[in-house]
Amino acid sequence: MIRRSIIGLLALAGAVAAFAAAAAPDEGGIRVEAGENLQAAVDNAAAGATVVLAAGNHAGPIKIDHSVTLAGEPGAILRGRGVGSVVTVTGDDVTIQGLTIEGSGRDVPSMDAAILAERPASRLLVKDNHLAGNLFGVYLHGAVDSRVDGNLITGMVGLRLSDRGNGVSLWNAPGSIVAGNDIRDVRDGIFVNNSRKNRFLHNRFASLRFAIHYMYTHDSEIIANLSTGNDVGYAIMYSDHLRIEDNVSIGDRDHGLLLNYANRSVVSGNLVRDGGEKCLFIYNAHRNLIEANRFEGCSIGIHFTAGSERNTVAGNAFIRNRTQVKYVGTRLVEWSHEGSGNYWSDNPAFDLDGDGISDRPYQPNDLVDDILWRHPSAKLLLNSPAIDLVRLVQSRFPALYPGGVVDSAPLMTPPTQAAEAP
C-alpha cells in the first residue's frame, strides 16, 4: 500500500513537472508559433518577459500595455490588416526587436504606423526591425526617453510622396534617440515637432522630401547623418539651441541645409555637395555659429536673407558653387571671426607673408549680382556692353560696391572638415 502510494506520488510529481516544463518558456522566452494567438501571449506574459515569434506569419494588430520584449526569430513577420497601427504600445519599458512588421492602415490623422507608442508609454526600444510598406514607420506620440535604433524603414511606394507618412515621427517625446536607421521611400525621414533634448545620429536617408524635419524642437542634436538624393537634406525650422554637426548631404535637389527661424545653434563640420539649388539657405535665423563646413558644387553656396543677423560665419569652404553667396541687402556683413575667415575657390588672392590669410578682403558679390537679383529680367543683358560698362566703372570706383558679405581674412586653403562623403 505504502509502496503504491509512493509510486503514485512519484507519477503525479512527474506529470506536474512535465506540465510545468511544457507551460514554461524556454531560455529564449515564451515562444509563439505562426498562427497562434499572439495577443493572448502578450497579455499573459509577466512584466519583463520575452515573447518570441517563430518564423512565419503572425496576425496583427496587437497592443502592449506592460513591460515585455517582443522578439522575432529570423523570418518572423507580424502583419496587420491594413487598418490602424500594427503594434500599439501604451506601457513602459517595452522592446520590439528583430521583426518584419507590415500592413498598417493609411489614415494620417490616426497616425497609422508599424509601431505607434502613445502616452503614457515611455522608454520604448525599437531595434533591428524591418518596418516595410507602412504609412508611418515608428510614431512616438508623447513616448518620452524612447530609442529607435538600427531599423530598416520603407514606406508605401504606391502613394504620392505627399500622401505618405514619415519614417520616424516624434511629438512631445523629449529625451528620445533615433540612431543608425536606414530610411527611404517615406515623406520625411525623421519629423519632430514640439519636443526637446532629442538626438538623431548616424541615420541614412534616401528618396524622401526632407531627410530630417525639425519644428519647434529645442536643445537637441543632429549628428553624423547621411542624406542623398532627397528634396531637402536637413530642414530646421522654429527651433533653438541645436547642434548640427558632421552631417552629409549629397545631391539633395533644393537645399542641403535650411535654417528657417532657427536661432542660437551650432552648425559645424557638415558637408553639402552637388545640390541642385542651394547648399545652405538661411532665412530669418539669428545668432548661429556656422563654422568648418564645406559647401561645394551647388548653384548657390549660401543664400542669406530676411534679416538674418548676428550669425558668425567662419572657417567654412565654398568650392565650385556657381554663385558663392546670394545676399540682398544694403549693409555690409562681415564673415570672419578673430582674424580668420572662409575659403573661396574663386578668390584670386595672394599671400605674400605666408600666414595662410589672403592679403586683401574678399567680397563675393558685385553690383551686377545685385542688379540681377533685384531685376531678374536683366539677365537678358548679361553679355551686353552695358553690363561690361557697369563692371568697369565699379572696378574704378570701389565705393560703388553694394552692401553684402565681406570676408576680411579669407583663407588660402580649405580648412579640415570632419564629415566626409561615403
C-alpha positions as a printed Julia matrix, in Angstrom:
422×3 Matrix{Float64}:
  0.0     0.0     0.0
  2.69    2.41    1.02
  4.72    1.32   -2.0
  1.76    2.03   -4.33
  1.25    5.43   -2.71
  4.9     6.36   -3.24
  4.72    5.25   -6.86
  1.53    7.26   -7.33
  3.07   10.37   -5.78
  6.15   10.0    -7.97
  3.96    9.65  -11.05
  1.91   12.71  -10.06
  5.08   14.68   -9.44
  6.42   13.62  -12.82
  3.2    14.69  -14.54
  3.24   18.05  -12.79
  6.88   18.54  -13.72
  6.17   17.63  -17.32
  3.21   20.06  -17.44
  5.29   22.81  -15.87
  8.09   22.22  -18.35
  5.63   22.4   -21.23
  3.99   25.57  -19.93
  7.18   27.41  -19.0
  9.04   29.49  -21.59
 12.34   28.16  -22.83
 15.53   30.14  -22.45
 14.52   32.34  -25.43
 11.2    33.33  -23.8
  7.56   32.46  -24.45
  7.59   31.07  -27.96
  4.62   31.75  -30.24
  4.27   29.72  -33.41
  2.86   31.23  -36.59
 -0.94   31.18  -36.43
 -1.16   31.11  -32.63
 -2.84   33.86  -30.64
 -0.11   36.47  -30.26
 -2.26   38.97  -28.37
 -3.08   36.36  -25.71
  0.6    35.52  -25.31
  1.46   39.2   -24.83
 -1.4    39.76  -22.39
 -0.42   36.73  -20.3
  3.3    37.49  -20.26
  4.63   38.66  -16.91
  6.34   42.04  -16.64
  9.84   41.75  -18.03
  9.12   38.56  -20.01
 10.14   37.93  -23.61
  7.65   36.82  -26.23
  9.44   35.18  -29.17
  7.74   34.98  -32.56
  8.75   31.89  -34.52
  9.44   32.15  -38.25
  6.31   32.63  -40.34
  3.34   34.99  -40.5
  1.77   36.32  -37.31
 -1.52   38.19  -37.33
 -1.79   41.74  -36.01
 -2.78   44.18  -34.81
 -1.66   43.85  -31.19
 -1.49   46.12  -28.15
  1.19   46.11  -25.47
  0.34   47.78  -22.15
  3.11   46.49  -19.88
  6.83   45.81  -19.91
  7.59   42.95  -22.3
 10.07   42.23  -25.07
  8.6    41.25  -28.43
 11.36   39.5   -30.38
 11.42   37.7   -33.68
 13.3    34.67  -34.87
 14.69   35.0   -38.42
 11.76   35.01  -40.84
  9.15   36.18  -38.32
  6.62   38.56  -39.89
  3.98   40.5   -37.98
  1.31   41.56  -40.45
 -1.54   43.98  -39.85
 -4.89   44.03  -41.6
 -4.39   47.32  -43.45
 -6.35   49.25  -40.83
 -4.87   51.17  -37.89
 -1.43   50.51  -36.43
  0.12   47.05  -36.39
  1.6    47.43  -32.87
  0.28   49.96  -30.36
  2.33   50.5   -27.2
  1.0    52.21  -24.08
  3.22   50.59  -21.43
  6.68   51.46  -20.18
  9.96   49.68  -20.97
  8.74   47.74  -24.0
 11.25   46.34  -26.51
 10.39   45.36  -30.1
 13.28   43.65  -31.84
 14.17   41.54  -34.85
 10.81   41.55  -36.64
  9.46   42.36  -40.05
  6.33   44.45  -39.48
  3.98   45.39  -42.3
  0.34   46.1   -43.09
 -0.6    49.36  -41.35
 -3.57   51.45  -42.39
 -3.41   54.64  -44.44
 -5.08   57.15  -42.13
 -2.66   60.03  -41.45
 -4.74   61.73  -38.69
 -4.99   58.37  -36.88
 -1.18   58.02  -37.06
 -1.39   54.53  -38.62
  2.06   53.05  -38.16
  4.03   49.86  -37.91
  4.65   50.84  -34.27
  2.63   53.56  -32.52
  3.72   54.49  -28.99
  1.24   56.7   -27.16
  1.3    58.33  -23.75
  1.76   57.14  -21.08
  4.31   54.88  -22.81
  7.96   55.67  -22.11
 11.39   54.15  -22.7
 10.33   52.15  -25.75
 13.17   50.42  -27.61
 12.64   49.61  -31.31
 15.7    47.81  -32.58
 16.86   45.87  -35.66
 13.46   45.57  -37.32
 12.36   45.85  -40.94
  9.29   48.11  -40.99
  8.11   47.58  -44.56
  5.42   49.38  -46.52
  3.63   51.09  -43.63
  2.22   54.62  -43.58
  4.46   55.65  -40.64
  7.36   53.5   -39.52
  7.54   54.48  -35.84
  5.37   57.17  -34.26
  6.44   58.35  -30.8
  3.41   60.35  -29.67
  4.43   61.55  -26.24
  6.58   58.46  -25.56
  9.48   60.06  -23.7
 13.03   58.67  -23.44
 12.49   56.16  -26.26
 15.05   54.83  -28.73
 14.7    53.79  -32.39
 17.91   52.03  -33.35
 19.23   50.12  -36.35
 15.99   49.61  -38.26
 15.29   49.47  -41.99
 12.2    51.59  -42.64
 10.49   51.78  -46.04
  7.21   53.46  -46.92
  4.17   52.96  -49.1
  5.77   53.47  -52.51
  2.38   53.23  -54.24
  1.29   56.55  -52.71
  2.3    60.02  -53.81
  5.17   61.35  -51.74
  2.93   63.99  -50.14
  0.43   61.31  -49.06
  2.94   59.08  -47.29
  3.77   59.19  -43.6
  7.22   59.67  -42.1
  9.86   57.12  -41.27
 10.04   58.18  -37.62
  7.7    60.83  -36.19
  8.11   62.36  -32.76
  5.67   64.62  -30.99
  6.48   65.79  -27.48
  8.91   62.93  -26.92
 11.8    64.56  -25.05
 14.9    62.53  -24.39
 14.32   60.21  -27.35
 17.11   58.99  -29.65
 16.89   57.92  -33.3
 20.16   56.31  -34.38
 21.63   54.08  -37.06
 18.46   53.64  -39.13
 18.16   53.3   -42.91
 15.03   55.22  -44.01
 13.72   55.55  -47.55
 10.58   55.99  -49.69
  8.61   57.84  -46.99
  7.65   61.52  -46.81
 10.17   62.79  -44.23
 12.84   60.54  -42.8
 12.54   61.95  -39.27
  9.92   64.55  -38.38
  9.94   66.05  -34.9
  7.53   68.62  -33.51
  7.18   70.27  -30.11
  9.94   68.37  -28.36
 13.36   68.87  -26.8
 16.57   67.06  -25.89
 16.36   64.64  -28.8
 19.37   63.1   -30.56
 19.39   61.96  -34.2
 22.65   60.15  -35.0
 24.17   58.13  -37.86
 20.96   57.68  -39.86
 20.83   57.26  -43.66
 18.09   58.79  -45.81
 17.14   58.41  -49.49
 14.16   59.11  -51.79
 12.37   61.47  -49.4
 11.01   65.0   -49.19
 13.12   66.04  -46.15
 15.72   63.8   -44.55
 15.26   65.46  -41.14
 12.5    67.99  -40.47
 12.57   70.0   -37.23
  9.66   72.09  -35.93
  9.58   73.79  -32.51
 12.2    71.44  -31.08
 14.97   72.76  -28.86
 18.19   71.74  -27.1
 18.76   68.82  -29.46
 21.42   67.22  -31.68
 21.63   66.21  -35.36
 24.96   64.46  -35.79
 26.67   62.37  -38.5
 23.63   61.62  -40.65
 23.7    60.99  -44.42
 21.13   62.4   -46.86
 21.33   61.51  -50.57
 19.01   62.44  -53.41
 16.2    63.98  -51.36
 14.34   67.24  -51.99
 15.92   68.79  -48.87
 18.53   67.34  -46.58
 18.09   68.98  -43.17
 15.18   71.41  -42.69
 15.45   73.17  -39.34
 12.5    75.44  -38.52
 11.44   77.41  -35.45
 13.97   75.66  -33.23
 16.71   76.93  -30.92
 19.92   75.73  -29.27
 20.74   72.85  -31.61
 23.98   71.09  -32.5
 24.03   70.26  -36.24
 27.4    68.62  -36.76
 29.24   66.28  -39.14
 26.24   65.59  -41.38
 26.47   64.91  -45.12
 24.13   65.98  -47.91
 24.89   64.68  -51.4
 22.75   65.59  -54.41
 19.74   66.91  -52.48
 17.67   68.79  -55.03
 16.57   72.04  -53.33
 18.65   72.67  -50.2
 21.26   70.66  -48.4
 20.6    72.55  -45.18
 17.79   75.01  -44.4
 17.72   77.25  -41.32
 14.33   78.97  -41.04
 13.75   80.86  -37.78
 16.47   78.67  -36.23
 18.49   80.52  -33.6
 21.45   80.18  -31.24
 22.63   76.92  -32.78
 25.98   75.45  -33.83
 26.29   74.32  -37.45
 29.71   72.74  -37.77
 31.66   70.14  -39.75
 28.91   69.44  -42.29
 29.41   68.59  -45.96
 26.9    69.68  -48.62
 27.87   68.67  -52.14
 26.3    68.82  -55.62
 22.94   70.17  -54.53
 20.55   71.23  -57.25
 19.86   74.71  -55.89
 21.31   75.9   -52.56
 23.86   74.28  -50.31
 22.67   76.35  -47.33
 19.58   78.58  -47.11
 19.39   80.9   -44.1
 16.04   82.65  -43.62
 15.44   84.87  -40.6
 17.87   82.85  -38.47
 19.9    84.64  -35.81
 22.92   84.24  -33.52
 24.12   80.96  -35.04
 27.7    79.75  -35.28
 28.35   78.42  -38.79
 31.89   77.06  -38.94
 34.09   74.38  -40.51
 31.5    73.36  -43.11
 32.13   72.55  -46.77
 29.64   73.83  -49.37
 30.54   72.5   -52.79
 29.1    72.27  -56.29
 25.7    73.95  -55.76
 24.03   76.61  -57.88
 24.22   78.86  -54.79
 26.65   78.16  -51.97
 24.7    80.07  -49.36
 21.55   82.19  -49.67
 21.28   84.63  -46.8
 18.07   86.65  -46.45
 15.14   88.02  -44.41
 17.13   89.97  -41.87
 19.26   87.1   -40.52
 21.62   88.83  -38.1
 24.45   88.25  -35.64
 25.5    84.96  -37.19
 29.16   84.03  -37.08
 30.33   82.55  -40.4
 33.98   81.49  -40.4
 36.23   78.55  -41.19
 33.99   77.27  -44.0
 34.97   76.25  -47.54
 32.94   77.5   -50.53
 34.05   75.44  -53.53
 32.82   75.36  -57.15
 29.46   76.96  -56.44
 28.08   78.83  -59.45
 27.24   81.71  -57.11
 29.12   81.51  -53.83
 26.83   83.82  -51.86
 23.43   85.35  -52.54
 22.77   88.22  -50.17
 20.42   91.09  -50.98
 20.9    93.97  -48.59
 22.26   97.47  -48.23
 24.7    96.95  -45.37
 28.0    95.13  -45.17
 28.08   91.83  -43.28
 31.44   90.58  -42.0
 32.16   86.88  -42.44
 35.33   86.35  -40.47
 35.97   85.77  -36.8
 39.01   86.58  -34.7
 41.17   87.17  -37.75
 40.16   84.07  -39.7
 37.6    83.91  -42.5
 36.5    81.34  -45.05
 38.0    79.65  -48.1
 36.62   80.76  -51.5
 37.61   78.71  -54.53
 37.11   81.68  -56.89
 39.22   84.12  -54.9
 42.31   85.05  -56.98
 44.27   86.0   -53.87
 47.9    86.31  -52.84
 49.52   85.53  -49.5
 52.86   87.32  -49.6
 53.54   86.93  -45.88
 52.67   83.2   -45.87
 50.29   83.35  -42.9
 47.52   81.4   -44.68
 45.32   84.51  -44.92
 44.73   86.4   -48.16
 46.4    89.8   -48.36
 43.13   91.5   -49.27
 39.48   91.1   -48.31
 37.08   89.11  -50.46
 33.65   90.3   -51.49
 31.72   87.55  -53.32
 29.04   89.75  -54.91
 29.27   92.89  -57.02
 26.88   95.49  -58.36
 25.9    93.28  -61.31
 24.8    90.49  -58.95
 22.69   92.98  -57.0
 21.01   94.21  -60.2
 20.24   90.68  -61.39
 18.77   89.58  -58.04
 16.56   92.65  -57.81
 15.57   92.61  -61.5
 15.78   89.03  -62.87
 14.78   90.14  -66.38
 18.13   91.95  -66.6
 19.73   88.53  -67.26
 18.95   89.23  -70.93
 21.71   91.86  -70.82
 24.26   89.65  -69.07
 26.69   89.53  -72.01
 25.96   93.01  -73.28
 28.3    96.04  -73.33
 26.07   97.66  -70.67
 26.99   95.02  -68.09
 30.66   95.25  -69.04
 30.47   99.01  -68.52
 28.93   98.58  -65.05
 31.74   96.25  -64.02
 34.4    98.56  -65.43
 33.04  101.56  -63.55
 32.78   99.51  -60.36
 36.41   98.41  -60.64
 37.49  102.05  -60.89
 35.27  103.23  -58.05
 35.11  100.56  -55.27
 32.65  102.72  -53.32
 30.02  101.59  -55.83
 30.1    98.06  -54.45
 26.7    97.22  -52.94
 26.12   96.16  -49.38
 26.75   92.49  -48.83
 29.14   89.93  -47.46
 32.74   90.87  -46.84
 35.37   88.39  -45.7
 38.23   90.46  -44.29
 40.5    87.44  -43.7
 39.82   84.87  -46.45
 41.69   81.58  -46.13
 44.14   80.43  -48.79
 43.37   76.7   -48.37
 40.21   74.81  -47.38
 40.05   74.03  -43.65
 39.85   70.46  -42.41
 36.29   69.26  -42.03
 35.01   66.25  -40.09
 32.24   64.91  -42.32
 33.26   63.04  -45.47
 31.25   61.77  -48.39
 30.68   57.99  -48.37
